[in-house]
Amino acid sequence: MSICWLKYAWFLVALATLRTATADQMLYVACEGAKAIMSFKINSMTGELTPHAKTDVPSGVGLTTLSPDGKFMYTSGSVEGVSSVTSLRRARDGSLSVIDSANIVGRPAYIQTDNQGRHLLAADYSNGGVTVYRIVDGVYTDQLTDQHPTERTAHCVKLDPSGRFVFVPHTRPNKVLQFRFDAARGTLTPNDPPFVEGPDEDHRYHQPRHYFHHPKLEIGYTSNEFGGGITAWKFDPQSGTLHRMMTLSSLPSDAKEGFYAADIQLTPDGRFAYVSNRDQRQLKPGEAKQDSLAGFSLDPATGEMTLIGHAATPNQPGSFGIDLTGRFVYSAGSSTSTVQAYRIDRGTGRLLDIATYQTGASPGGVLCATVVE
């Protein structure tokens, strides 16, 4: 009898795992030129996309983020030089509805909520700084709870998994700023030290742009804009500070000048990391763009990186997303109004083409999310 119950228990565990791996997911693509968010249903078995809906956002769209419970979405945008953040509600079928828009300081290059969904943090690219705003009942407000001027080109703002520390990569100053975060008050305090230097300029792969924390290890990773690169940083969970470990190029060996890295994403199991590379060379007649996604395998114990290879992408890949099962990648081509779908080879981490899908004009932010329960 006990053996039967044991088998039944294992069956329930397997069933729960299967449901998690095949849970219904949506892909959202923020299209700046169309001032709309395009949504697609993700086929959980093949990774193929089915167009679902188009949601117009009058205040414009840019990068997007979700509330921790997934019931709300926030997107930054700008109309006639005035920046704002729009709050949208997610329905059970994945549809979006605009709730409200409120102004935001500067020109946000990145937004993220805190772990409780009570505050929204923004990296101000144009003025240089990081700001914090209150969220009330899931709706972004323009109630500023803190503001820290920094150097220009603040490109990203990310919290560590505990929600106690904040990192703000800056490209041209070649720094990652470090803060402590008070979630109750929505305030930031510069950490000690207040920043860490990016890779040396002589290294060629400097200027930290986006940050992603490893899901299992005390390690963070940045994409490095200039020259195309990736850096691994040892994270101290007590002090909340970073220490540079290693840096690699994210470009093919024959790629020289004119390439710039953009986004960085890790698979949920922490096995692989990917970086988008933008080819911004002045091409000669007959030459073709060589935009790509670079793949890296990550050592399960140390987090050290090994280059896997490169997959061609639509022109000017900025943002891209990995589905929540870690099996599929979706990359937006901002100059082609398309999103490219890939399957991750679970043995090697290489990206295998699935299909190309049309989006609205100038797709930027890419976000994968389960349906709301």
SULBEL-V852772 format. One record per residue. RES is the residue in one small letter. D_CENTER is the distance of its C-alpha to the mean C-alpha in Angstrom with 2 decimals. Layout:
# SULBEL-V852772
res-><RES	RES>
d_center-><D_CENTER	D_CENTER>
This chain:
# SULBEL-V852772
res-><m	s	i	c	w	l	k	y	a	w	f	l	v	a	l	a	t	l	r	t	a	t	a	d	q	m	l	y	v	a	c	e	g	a	k	a	i	m	s	f	k	i	n	s	m	t	g	e	l	t	p	h	a	k	t	d	v	p	s	g	v	g	l	t	t	l	s	p	d	g	k	f	m	y	t	s	g	s	v	e	g	v	s	s	v	t	s	l	r	r	a	r	d	g	s	l	s	v	i	d	s	a	n	i	v	g	r	p	a	y	i	q	t	d	n	q	g	r	h	l	l	a	a	d	y	s	n	g	g	v	t	v	y	r	i	v	d	g	v	y	t	d	q	l	t	d	q	h	p	t	e	r	t	a	h	c	v	k	l	d	p	s	g	r	f	v	f	v	p	h	t	r	p	n	k	v	l	q	f	r	f	d	a	a	r	g	t	l	t	p	n	d	p	p	f	v	e	g	p	d	e	d	h	r	y	h	q	p	r	h	y	f	h	h	p	k	l	e	i	g	y	t	s	n	e	f	g	g	g	i	t	a	w	k	f	d	p	q	s	g	t	l	h	r	m	m	t	l	s	s	l	p	s	d	a	k	e	g	f	y	a	a	d	i	q	l	t	p	d	g	r	f	a	y	v	s	n	r	d	q	r	q	l	k	p	g	e	a	k	q	d	s	l	a	g	f	s	l	d	p	a	t	g	e	m	t	l	i	g	h	a	a	t	p	n	q	p	g	s	f	g	i	d	l	t	g	r	f	v	y	s	a	g	s	s	t	s	t	v	q	a	y	r	i	d	r	g	t	g	r	l	l	d	i	a	t	y	q	t	g	a	s	p	g	g	v	l	c	a	t	v	v	e>
d_center-><49.05	46.55	45.42	44.85	42.77	40.75	40.10	39.17	36.72	35.05	34.97	33.16	30.55	30.08	29.92	27.27	25.16	25.73	24.79	21.46	20.74	21.89	20.78	20.31	16.77	15.60	13.18	12.51	12.28	12.83	15.65	16.73	20.08	21.00	19.96	18.87	16.27	17.20	17.02	17.95	19.33	18.19	21.25	20.72	23.20	22.50	18.95	20.66	19.67	22.15	21.80	22.04	22.05	21.41	20.91	22.11	20.71	23.51	21.65	19.19	15.48	12.38	8.85	9.02	8.75	11.34	14.27	14.78	17.44	15.52	18.44	16.95	14.20	13.71	13.13	14.15	16.81	19.98	23.53	26.29	24.53	23.91	20.35	19.63	17.32	18.32	18.45	18.77	20.29	19.36	22.52	23.32	23.22	19.67	21.14	19.98	22.46	22.19	23.57	23.59	22.23	22.80	22.64	20.38	21.41	20.53	17.74	14.33	11.63	9.03	9.96	9.77	12.84	14.85	15.80	18.77	17.33	20.01	18.20	15.38	14.26	13.59	13.50	16.46	16.29	19.81	21.85	19.91	19.18	17.32	18.55	18.75	20.06	21.74	20.77	24.00	24.36	20.80	21.28	19.77	22.70	23.36	24.97	23.83	24.15	23.26	22.59	22.48	23.17	21.81	22.01	20.49	17.16	15.05	11.67	9.20	10.24	9.45	12.19	13.68	14.52	17.84	16.58	19.26	17.50	15.01	13.69	13.42	13.20	15.74	16.37	20.11	21.37	19.60	18.80	16.43	17.98	18.60	19.61	21.13	20.22	22.99	21.53	25.01	25.50	22.04	22.93	21.66	23.98	23.49	23.58	26.20	25.47	23.36	21.31	21.12	21.78	19.52	21.26	24.62	24.92	27.48	24.89	23.46	19.82	19.09	17.17	14.00	11.10	7.68	8.10	7.50	10.64	12.79	13.66	17.36	18.24	18.54	16.38	13.25	11.86	11.07	10.90	14.17	14.68	18.45	19.95	16.83	16.21	14.50	15.90	16.34	17.36	19.74	18.98	22.11	21.64	24.89	24.38	20.59	20.77	19.35	21.60	20.76	21.60	21.16	19.69	19.72	19.57	16.97	19.65	22.68	25.79	27.49	24.77	25.94	25.30	23.13	19.78	16.56	13.24	10.00	6.50	6.51	6.07	9.17	11.49	12.63	15.90	14.70	16.80	14.59	11.81	10.83	10.46	11.06	14.43	16.05	19.84	21.34	24.88	27.96	29.07	32.71	34.40	33.55	30.40	27.16	23.55	21.90	18.17	16.51	13.90	15.15	15.38	16.43	18.28	18.06	21.37	21.50	23.64	22.60	19.03	20.51	19.04	20.96	20.08	20.41	20.50	18.97	18.46	19.27	16.90	17.80	18.46	15.96	12.68	9.88	6.76	7.00	6.70	9.04	11.63	12.73	15.70	13.99	16.30	14.62	12.00	11.60	11.23	12.20	15.13	15.52	19.16	20.17	19.03	17.96	15.32	16.17	16.20	16.77	18.19	17.49	20.91	21.07	23.72	22.37	18.64	19.50	17.94	20.65	20.74	21.16	21.45	20.36	20.07	20.90	18.82	19.73	20.00	17.20	14.16	10.94	8.18	7.75	7.76	10.05	12.49	16.02	18.89	20.26	23.35>
